[in-house]
Amino acid sequence: MNSPEIVSALVNVFSLMIPEIVLGGAACILFLGATFRADRQLWASVALVALAGAGLALWLSPQEAPSRAAIYAGALVNDSLAIFIKVLALLGGALLVLLSWKDVPERTAAEYYACLLIIIAGLGLVGAANELVTLFLSLELISIPTYVLLYLPRQDNASQEAALKYFLLSIFSSALLLFGFSYLYGLGGTTNLPALMETLSQAGRDGLPGITQVALVMIVAGLAFKITAVPFHFYAPDVYQGTSTAAAALLAFVPKVAGFVALIRVLGYVWAGHAGSGLAFGIQGPMLLYILAAVSMTLGNILALLQDNVKRILAYSGVANAGYMLIGLAVAPDLRGDGMPGGVDAVLFYLVAYGAMTTGAFAVLAYLQNPGQTVETVDDLAGLSRNQPGLAALMAWFLFSLIGIPLTAGFAGKLLLFYGALAATPPLEHPWLFRILATVGVLNAAVAAWYYLRIIAVMYLRDPIRPLARPRSWPGLACVWFCALVTLAFGVVPNPLAQFTLKATSAKAPASLTTPGADAGKVPGKRV
């Protein structure tokens, strides 16, 4: 690489973040507009227009494979994983705007949607981050507006407690993550992720130093908070219950996507421009994820059995689903590829499925709520099928998908994850290792069916404690229906629709990367 190529790569980084610039500019307009007018309908419409504008900017941006200079010198990279996450972020952001249309107070609507746009921009930057500093700042761009967003919709004691819990634990996890990143920089002498992965992979042939495992534990611990994996899950039930339904839906989706994408990048599963092995930290990385997967899905499902609050049930469901997705990362290095996707591909597919079915369930709760009517406990849904049969059927459809009933996106996602565990070939001395993990996953899916079916039974077999008013909110209903269609489509015809998600990790390295470590140490300003 010569100097002009490096300078060009550093300058062109701004062209890779045009969608995020659009969202940031719209957020500034919303913050300014909040000082002049309190109008929920207006500012929600502006947020949707901003998301559409960012989507148009992404569509018009050049979709070309990153050059060698861009990979080893750029702070952002425009590979297939980055594009996939940006599209998912924009679609998810639009759904969250629709979901919160009538859930946000008039006087704080502009600030709420401004924070939401910044969070979506942060998620897009996480997907494109190509070095440690950019990745950390992108994650903070998600976390910091979230503190404000949790406080805005409701300002009662429960909401303030939820915001404070999330704030304190989030900054603790950020400290762990930053500490782990500092160790990585000390080990590799660079903040560039592809160069770091190559350095660690080459050093691993002679044995990684012990400090590498310390860095691994700290990084996984910091990101486990965002994906709500055990033992960093304990904030989720209290925060979900204390905050508004719209904010709980955001917490269930956006941080989880960001956390898994960061794990995929940092642990070396996908290098910029080409697929990695996930063994940059040695075999200890997959084994740590193996343990987290087994414990998270087991403890999450067991604790969900004890809950009566639907938000708390969905919080523990998120813990269990994080465990299912960790299966894909744990087995990815041992998959040999037999024609069926697994590993990282399955995780990305399941992120879409989980986002649709969980956001849909929260959207139903938000749609049913009115100023004088809260819908949070299981008993609040009693007899829903009698006065609102269509909405009860949609809620049941989301719960069936979370169980993993055939013809739903949840079934297709679990099938890919569990099949990947069965198809993996661990070291010969432990041929049964991943079969046990797949068995634990199947048993946990069966346990989870109990508390999901309990909600369905209450909706269809119990008399209503109090009649639920028939709400009239087309944005909320549009969110419910869109999530239901995605859940159905990815369950009925998963193969054609999954191709977009599976392309996110299937891109081959460009020709200039056939000898990836050759010039990694010659990027000025990146190595010492």
N, C-alpha and C positions, 0 to 999 in steps of 0.2 A: 504494500500500500504506500502511495506517495502522499505528500502533504496536501495537494489540491483535493484529492479524493476524501481525505479526512475532514478538511474544512467544509467541503460540500455536504458531507454526511452530518456534520454538526449544525450547519445552517438549515438543512432541509428538515430538521426535526420539527420545526414549526408547522410545516405542511402536513405532518402526520397527526397533528392535534387540532385541526380545524373544527371538527365536530365538538370537541371539548371547549374550544374558544367560543363557539356559537352559544353553547350552554352557559358558559361563564358570563358572557355579555348579557344574555337574557336574565340571568340571576341578578346582575347589577341593576338592570331596568326594574325588576320586581322589587328589589330592596328600596330603590328610589321611589317607585310608585306607591309603596306602602305609606309613605309620608303624606300622600295627597288623597288617596281614596281606599276605602275598605270595601272590596267587592270580590267575594269568593268566585263568582261565575267568571268575572273578567280575568282574574289572575290565573285561574285554572286553565282558561282558554289560551292565555299567553304562554303558559308552560307547555301546553300541547303543541302550539305553533313552534315554539323553540325546539322541542324534541323532533318535530317533523323537519324543521330546517337543518338540524344536526344530522338527521338521517339522509337528507338530500345531499349535504356536504360529504358525507361518507360515501354515498353512491357515486358522486362525481369525482372523488379523489382517485388518483391512479392506483390500480391494484397490480403491482409488479413485485416480483421476488426481491427481497432486500439484498443489496450488494454486500461484498465482504467488508468494505469500509463502514457501511451502515450498521452491520452486525457488531463489529468490534470497536466502533467509536461513537455510535449514536446512543442517546439516552432512551429513545423510543424506537420500536421496530414495527413495521407494517406487515407482519407475517399472518398466516391464516388464523392462528389462535387469537391474535389481536382483533382481527376483523370480526370473528365469531363473537367475542366478548362484547365488542362495541354494539353489534346488532342486538344481542341479547339485552344489553343495558338499556338501549333506547326503547325497545319494546316493553321491557319491564317497567321503565320509567313512565311510559304512557299508561300502562295498566294501573300503576300506583296513583297517578293523577286522577284517573277515573274512579278508582276505589275510594279516594279521599274526598270526592267532590262535595258531599254533604256532611263529611265528618270533621271538617276544619272550620273553626269559628271565623266569622267575617273579618274581624279586626286583625287577625294574625295570618290570614290566608296568603297574602303576598310574601311574607317572610317564610312561611312554610314551604311554598312552592319554589322559592329561591333556593332554600337549603336543599330541597329535593333535586333540583337541577345540578347543583354543585356535587351532590353525592353521585348522581349518574355520571357526571363528567369524571369524577374520581375513579369510578368503576371502569370506565373506558380506558383511562390511563393505566390502571393496574394491568389490564389485559395487554397493553402495548409496552409496558415497562421492560427495559433491557439492561438495567443496572440497579444496584442496591439502593442508591440514594433516591432515584426516581420512584422505585417501587415503594419505599417507605413513605415518601411524601404523598404518593397517590393514595396509599392506605389511610394516611392521616386526613387527606381531602375527603374521604368518606366518613371518618370517625368524628371529626370536629363539628361539621354541620349536623350530624346525628344527635349530638348532645343538645343542640338548640331545638331540633325538630321534635325530640321526645318531650320537651317542656312546653312547646307552643299550643298543641290542641287542647290540653287540659292542664289546669294549674291548681288542682286539688293536692292534698297531701300524698295520695298514692302516686300521682304522676310525678311530683317532685322527688319522691323516694326512688322511683324507677329511673329517672334521669340521673340522679346522683349515683346510684349503684352502677349504672352503665358507665358513667364518666370515670369513676374511681378505678373500676376493674379494667376499663379500656386503656387508661394511661399506664396501668401496671403491665398489661400485655404488650403495649407498645415499647415499654422499657426493656422487657425481655427480648422482643424482636430486634430492637436496635442493638442491644448487647450482643446478640448472636451475629448480626450483620458485621459488627466491629471485629469479631473473631474471624469471620470469613475474609474480611479485607486484610487482616494481619496474616492469614494463611496464604492467600493468593496474590497479595500485592496489587489488587485491582478491584474496582467495583463493578466491572462489566461482567454480566452473568455468563455469556458464552465462554469468555476467557477463564472465568472462575471454574466453571464446570470442567473445562479441559485440563486446567491445572490440577484440580482435585482428582480427576480420573487418572491422569498420568502419575500423580503421587501415590494413588491407591495401589498401583502395581508393586510398590515397595513397602506398602503399609502406611496408612494415614496416621498422623500424630493424634494423641489422645485428646488434644484441644478441639479437634474436628468434631468429636462426639459431643463435647460441651456445646459447641455452636449448633449442632443438629438439634439437641434437646431444647435449647432456648428458642430457636426459630420455630420449631414445631409447637412449642408451648405458646408462643406469641400468636401464631396463626390458629391454633386450636380454639382460642377464645372466640375468634370470628366465625368459625364453623360450628361452634358449640359442641365440641367434642369433650368427653369426660377426660380429666376432672375439671375442665374449665367451662363447664356448662351451667354452673349453679346459679348464675345471675339470670338466665333466660326466663324461667317460669315467673319470677317476681316482676321482671321488667315487662314481659308481655302482658301480664295481668294488670299492672299499674298504669300502662300507657294506653293511648287510644288504639282502636282496632287497625286504623290505617298505618300508624307507626309500628305496630307489632308486625303487620304484613311486610313492611319494609325491612325490619330487623330479621325476619325469617328468610328473606331472599337475598338482598344485596350483600351483606357481610359474608354470607356463606359462599356466594359466587366468588367474591374477591379473595376470600381465604383459600379456596381450592385452587384458583388460578395462580395465586402467589406460591402455594406449595408446588404446583406443577413447574413453575419457572425456577424457583430457588433450589429445589431438590434435583433438578437436572432431568426431569421427564421429557421436557420439550425445550430444546435450545432454540435460539432465534434462527429460523429458517430450516431447521431439520429436527428430527425426532432424536431424543436421547434415550438412555437406558434407565435412568432413575437410580443408578448405583454410584453417583458421584461421591456420596458419603459412605460407600461400602454397603455391605449387607445389613448393617445396623439400621439404616434408614427405613427400608421396607419392613424390617421386623418391628421397629417402633410403631409404624403405622398399622401393622398387623394387630398389635396389642390394643392400640387405641380403637381400632375398628370393632374388635370383639367386645371390649368393655363398653364402648359407647352405645352400640345397638342393644346390648343386653340391659344395661342400667336404664337407658332411656325408656325402653318399653315397659320395664317393671314399674318404674316410678309413674309412668302415664296411667297405669292401671288404677292408681290410688287417687286420681284427680276427678273433681267434679266441674271445674271451670274449663270451658272449651279452649280458652287461650292457653291455659297451662297444659292441657292435653296436646295442643299443637306445638307448644314449646318443647315438651319431652319427645314428641314425634320428630321434631327437627333434630334433636340429639341422636335419636335412633337412625334417622336417615343420613346424618353425617357419618355414622358408623358404616352404613351400607356403602356409601361412596368411598370411604377410606379403604374398603376391600379392593376397589379398582386400582388405587395407587399402590397398595401393598403387593398385589400380584403382578403388576405391570412389568417389572423387570424379568419375570420368569415366563411371560407369554411368548410363544414362538410363532404365533400367527397361523391359524388353520382355516382362514376364510371367514371367520365370525369375529366381529369387533369385540374388544374387551379392554381392560386396563383403563388408560386415560380416555380413550374414545367412549367407553361406557360411562365414565364419570361425567363427561361433558353432556352426553345424552341425558343422563339422569338429572343433571342440574336443570335442564329445560323442563323435564317432566315434573320434577319436584317444585320448580317455580310455578308452573301452571296449576297443579292441584292444590298446593298450599295457599297461593295467592287467591285462588278461587274460593277456598273454604273461608278465608278471612273476608273476602268480598261479600259472601252471603251474610256473614255476621254484621258487617258494616251496612249492608243494604237494609237489613231488618231493623236497625237501630233508629230511634227518633229521640228528640230532646227529652221526652218524658218516658222513654222506654229503652232499657238496656238489655242486650242479649249477650250474655257471657257464660252462664252456666248451662249444663246439659238440660236441666229442668226448664230453662227458658225456651228451649226448642220443642218442648212437648206438644204433640198434636199439630205440628207445622204442616203435615201432609193434608190436613182437613180444610184449612182456610187458605193455604198457599201451596197446592200440590206441585206446581212446576218448580218452585224454589226448593221445596223439599227433595224433589227428584234430582236437581242439580247438586245439592249438598251431598246427597247419597252417592252421586256419581264421583265426586271428589274423594269421598271417604273410601269408596270401593277402589279407586286408583291408589290411594295411600296404602290400602291393604295389599294390593297387587293382584286384583281380579283380572283374568284374561280380557283382552280387548280394551285395556286402559293403558295409558302411558306408564303408569307405575309398574304394571306387570312387565312391559317391554324393558324398562330400565333395570328392574331387579333381575330379569332373565339374563341380560347382558353382564351384569356384575357377578351373579352367581356362576354363570357359565364360564366367565373368565377365571374365576377361582378354581373351577374344576379342570379347566384346560391348561392351567399353569403347570410348569414342570420345575418344582423346587429341587435343590440338591438331592442326590440319590439317597443320602442317609436319612432324608426326611420326605419321602414321597407322599406322605399322608397329610402334610402340613396344611395345605390350602384346601384339602377336602374337608378338614375339620372346620375351617373358617366358613366354607360354603354351607356346611350343615348348621353351624351356629346362626348364619344369616337366615336360612329357611325356617328354622325353629323360631327365631325372633319375629319373622313376618307372620307366623301363625299366632304368636302371642299378641302381636299388635292388632290382629283382627278383632280381638275381644273388645278393646275399648273403642275402636271405630264402629263396630256393629252395635255397641251399646247406644251410641248416639243415634244411629239409624233406627234402632228399635224404639227409642223414646219419641222420635219424630212420627213414627207410623203406628205405634201400638198404645201410646198413652194419650189420655185426654189432656187438652191444654190447661195449664194452671190459670192462665189469663190469656185472653185473645190478643194476638199480635196484629197491630194495625197494618194495613196494606200500604207500603211505602210507594212513592212515585219519584224515582230517580233514574232517568235513562242512562246517565254515565255509569252509575254503579251496576245496573243491570247489564250494560254492554261489557263491563269488565268480567262479570260472572259468565256470560255467554262465550266470550272470547277464550277464557280459561277452559271452559268445558269443551269447546271445539278443539283446542290444542290437545287436551287430555284424550279426547276421542281419536283424533287424527293420528297422533303418535302411538296410539295403542292398536288401531285397526290396520294401518299401513306404516309400520315403523321403519321398514327398510328404505323406501324412497325418501321419506322425510328426514331420516337420520343422516343422509349423505352429507348435508350441510354441516352438521355437528361433527361428523367423523372426519371431514376434511381438515378440521382444525389442527390435527396432529399428524396428518399423513403426508404433509409436504416434504419433498425430498430436498436435500441440501443442494444449493447451486454448485456449479462446477468449481467455482473458486474455493469451495470449502472441502475439497477432497483431501486436503492436508491441513486440517483445522488448526493445529497448534503452531503452524509455521511462524506466523508473524504476530501471534497474540501478544507478545511482550513488547512490540514496537509501536503501540498506540500511545502517542504523547499525551501526558496528563491523565492516563488511566492506570499505569503501572509504576511501581517504584523499584 
